[in-house]
Amino acid sequence: MDVGLPSTAANVGDDVETELEVNAVVEPGREVLELNGSIDPATVDPLIRRVSGAKPGEKLLIYIRANGGGSTEAMFNLIECLATSQADVELAINRYAMSAAATLWLWFILDPIPGVNGVGRVVSVDPLKPTVLLMHRPRLPIKDGTYYCFLEDVADEGVKQGLADLVAIFDSIFERLLERLGIGLVHAVSINEACGTYKHYLHYARDAYYSNYDYVLPLEG
């Protein structure tokens, strides 16, 4: 089941820029594993093999860069691998992380694994440069991702139940993100001023997400 946008081709010169960006901020001795373009078995399985074979406390960085998202199954396979790894793993983002890629990074922002003396540590770190996160509720794409079907429009009951379970996970992550952004401290959903009624931007974000639109969050590097 795919969740995401079509991947975007890299620009000429991106490989050089990537190396410079990473070398400027990554601590010496931490191996960089790139996760670019999309989330799918072709991009994720090599990372799973490397992380699974890492020695206790071995330092790795999963570099999520210009990633349009993709397969939630591949995303969960990588999360499960990371959760059982004995390595010291950091996840960083750059440029944009959409859908499953954004969720992967947020997963270990919300639930980092501290480990012991670097063994079994898995944490997401600050973006390497200014970055955009894009989130939306899980959906079923067809026609090369140009048509989408969300939960309320799924006809097959078996498919609908599976998607509903996935939606519940993504909704929980989104709500926890809103809490981190301060929605619990909002004085009121809306306030009235002389010229009209104003609604808090985080509640606009919630309305957009639950209406099956994309929610975009810019992050500083």
Secondary structure, DSSP 4 states (H G I P E B T S, - for coil): -EEE----PPPTTHHHHHHHHHHHHSPTT-EEEEEEEEESHHHHHHHHHHHHTPPTT-EEEEEEEEEEEEEHHHHHHHHHHHHH--SEEEEEEEEEEETHHHHHHHHHHHS-B--BTTBTEEEE---SS-EEEEE----EEETTTTEEE-GGG---HHHHHHHHHHHHHHHHHHHHHHHHHTGGG-S-SEEEETTEEEE-HHHHHHHHHHTT--EEEEE--
